[in-house]
Amino acid sequence: MPDLRLLTPDRVGDLVGSCAPCTFWQTVPRNGHGGPSDAEAHLALLAEWVEQVTDDWGPPGRIAYADGRPVGHVVLAPLRHVPRLAAFATAPSDPATVMLVTAVTTPDANGDGRGLRKTLLQTAAKDALKAHVRSLDVIASRPAAVAPHDCVLEAGPLEKFGFRVERDHPAYPRLRIDLRTAVTLRDEAAAYVARALARIPGVHPAPEAHPRGSSSARAVDQP
């Protein structure tokens, strides 16, 4: 199980991905995205951004570690803290809308990274629910998008996770997920199986552990 730690200003250097450190979403459209020579400036800007979002709303994501090494991250924040959204026609108008900014894993994370990415998205959903957020939006790219930025997530995998089109667009639709569904679906399926087994004579399934008492819950809640 990966160690999922809160994204804090001192951890921005552990963000992963082909363009990390990246300030694509944290800058206004005219600023562009710098190269490796700008890494120090990007880290400083990201640290400042994380501190601002944390003070205003809460920690804006998690970083996953395996054997002390960062292997993935998820970032989310209210629209008012994601200025790049002004460049997308499908961006929501409510500044309080919470956006999934990005979710990235390293190529060697948990095989192809899909399992870890799902864990990161579920953790983001739980964190957002704790902040009394009921849904999460994301601007995603479809194959029609011309040279989409690496930090724009693809729509296909998000739809498989449970996101649905909120505002359609041939290249950059806005997707949305009901966070209560994202968090409870797996637990409800497990409870159904346990109830079914209990009806079979001679079968005694293990008692259900309290969510807060499981090892996975402890990993998710670790700061």
C-alpha positions in Angstrom: 0.0 0.0 0.0 1.5 3.4 -1.0 2.1 6.0 1.7 -0.3 8.9 0.8 0.9 12.2 2.2 -0.7 15.6 2.1 0.7 18.0 -0.5 2.5 20.7 1.4 4.8 23.5 0.3 7.9 21.6 1.3 6.9 18.6 -0.8 6.3 20.2 -4.1 9.7 19.0 -5.2 8.3 15.4 -5.0 5.7 16.0 -7.7 6.2 13.5 -10.5 5.5 13.5 -14.3 7.0 14.4 -17.6 6.7 18.2 -16.9 7.3 18.4 -13.1 7.7 20.9 -11.7 4.9 22.4 -13.7 2.9 25.6 -13.3 0.6 25.1 -16.2 -2.6 25.2 -14.1 -1.3 27.7 -11.6 -0.5 30.5 -14.1 -2.7 32.7 -16.3 -2.9 31.6 -20.0 -0.5 34.2 -21.3 2.4 33.0 -19.0 3.1 29.7 -20.8 5.2 26.9 -19.4 8.9 27.1 -18.8 11.6 24.5 -19.4 14.0 22.7 -17.1 16.1 25.8 -16.6 13.1 27.4 -14.8 12.6 24.5 -12.4 13.6 26.5 -9.3 11.2 29.3 -10.1 8.4 26.8 -10.8 9.1 25.1 -7.4 8.9 28.5 -5.6 5.6 29.4 -7.4 4.1 26.0 -6.6 5.1 26.2 -3.0 3.4 29.6 -2.7 0.3 28.3 -4.5 0.0 25.3 -2.2 0.3 27.5 0.8 -2.4 29.9 -0.5 -4.8 27.1 -1.3 -4.2 25.4 2.1 -4.9 28.7 3.9 -8.0 29.3 1.9 -9.5 25.8 1.5 -7.2 23.0 2.7 -4.3 20.9 1.4 -4.7 20.7 -2.4 -3.8 17.1 -2.9 -1.7 14.1 -2.0 1.7 12.6 -3.0 2.1 8.8 -3.1 5.4 7.3 -1.9 6.7 3.7 -2.2 9.8 2.8 -0.2 10.3 6.5 0.4 10.2 7.4 -3.3 7.5 9.6 -4.9 5.5 7.5 -7.4 2.4 9.6 -8.0 0.3 12.6 -7.0 -3.1 14.1 -7.3 -3.9 17.8 -7.1 -7.3 19.4 -6.6 -8.4 23.0 -5.8 -11.3 25.4 -6.1 -11.6 27.1 -9.5 -10.6 30.4 -8.0 -7.1 29.0 -7.5 -6.7 27.6 -11.0 -6.2 30.5 -13.3 -5.4 28.4 -16.4 -9.0 27.4 -16.6 -9.8 30.8 -18.1 -8.3 29.4 -21.4 -11.0 26.6 -21.6 -14.5 27.3 -23.0 -16.0 24.6 -20.8 -14.7 25.9 -17.5 -17.4 26.4 -14.8 -18.5 29.9 -13.8 -18.7 29.3 -10.0 -15.3 30.1 -8.4 -16.1 27.7 -5.6 -16.3 24.7 -7.9 -13.6 22.2 -6.9 -11.5 21.0 -9.8 -9.4 17.9 -10.2 -6.2 19.6 -11.5 -4.2 16.5 -12.3 -3.5 12.9 -11.3 -0.1 11.4 -12.3 1.9 8.3 -11.6 5.3 7.2 -12.6 5.6 4.5 -15.3 6.9 1.9 -12.8 4.2 2.6 -10.2 2.1 -0.4 -9.5 2.6 -2.0 -12.9 1.1 0.5 -15.4 0.0 2.9 -12.6 -3.7 2.4 -13.1 -4.2 0.9 -9.7 -2.3 3.7 -8.0 -4.1 6.4 -10.0 -7.5 4.9 -8.9 -6.2 5.0 -5.3 -5.2 8.7 -5.7 -8.5 9.6 -7.2 -10.4 7.9 -4.4 -8.3 9.6 -1.8 -8.9 13.0 -3.5 -12.7 12.2 -3.3 -12.4 11.4 0.4 -10.4 14.6 1.1 -12.9 16.7 -0.8 -15.9 15.1 1.0 -14.2 16.1 4.3 -14.2 19.7 3.0 -18.0 19.3 2.4 -17.6 19.1 -1.4 -20.2 16.9 -3.1 -18.8 16.8 -6.7 -15.5 17.2 -8.5 -15.1 18.7 -11.9 -12.2 18.3 -14.4 -11.3 19.7 -17.8 -10.2 16.7 -19.8 -8.9 16.1 -23.4 -10.4 13.9 -26.1 -8.5 12.6 -29.2 -9.7 15.6 -31.2 -7.5 17.9 -29.0 -4.5 19.2 -30.9 -1.3 18.6 -28.9 -2.9 18.8 -25.4 -0.6 19.7 -22.5 0.7 16.8 -20.5 -1.0 18.1 -17.4 -4.5 17.9 -19.1 -5.9 14.5 -18.2 -7.5 12.2 -20.8 -11.3 11.9 -20.7 -11.4 8.1 -21.4 -9.8 6.9 -18.2 -11.7 9.4 -16.1 -15.0 8.2 -17.6 -14.1 4.6 -16.7 -13.5 5.8 -13.1 -17.0 7.3 -13.0 -16.8 10.8 -14.3 -19.6 11.9 -16.6 -19.9 14.7 -19.1 -21.1 17.9 -17.5 -20.5 20.2 -20.5 -19.5 18.6 -23.7 -16.8 19.8 -26.2 -15.1 17.9 -29.1 -11.6 18.5 -27.6 -11.9 19.6 -24.0 -15.1 18.5 -22.2 -15.8 19.2 -18.6 -16.5 16.1 -16.6 -18.0 15.7 -13.2 -18.3 12.9 -10.6 -20.5 12.6 -7.5 -18.0 12.1 -4.8 -20.3 10.1 -2.6 -20.6 7.5 -5.4 -16.8 7.4 -6.0 -16.0 6.8 -2.3 -18.8 4.3 -1.4 -19.2 2.1 -4.5 -16.4 -0.3 -3.5 -17.5 -0.4 0.1 -21.1 -1.1 -0.9 -19.9 -4.0 -3.2 -17.9 -5.5 -0.4 -20.8 -5.3 2.1 -23.1 -7.0 -0.5 -20.7 -9.9 -0.9 -20.4 -10.3 2.9 -24.2 -10.4 3.2 -24.5 -12.9 0.4 -21.9 -15.2 2.1 -23.7 -14.9 5.4 -26.8 -16.5 3.9 -24.8 -19.6 2.8 -24.9 -22.4 5.5 -21.5 -23.2 7.0 -19.8 -20.0 5.6 -18.7 -17.5 8.2 -17.2 -14.4 6.5 -14.8 -12.3 8.5 -16.5 -9.4 10.4 -16.4 -6.1 8.6 -13.7 -3.7 9.8 -14.6 -0.2 10.6 -13.3 2.0 7.8 -11.3 4.1 10.2 -9.6 1.0 11.6 -8.4 -0.5 8.3 -4.8 -0.2 7.2 -5.8 1.6 4.0 -7.7 4.2 6.0 -4.7 4.9 8.1 -2.5 5.3 5.0 -5.0 7.7 3.5 -5.3 9.9 6.6 -1.6 10.2 7.2 -0.5 13.8 6.8 
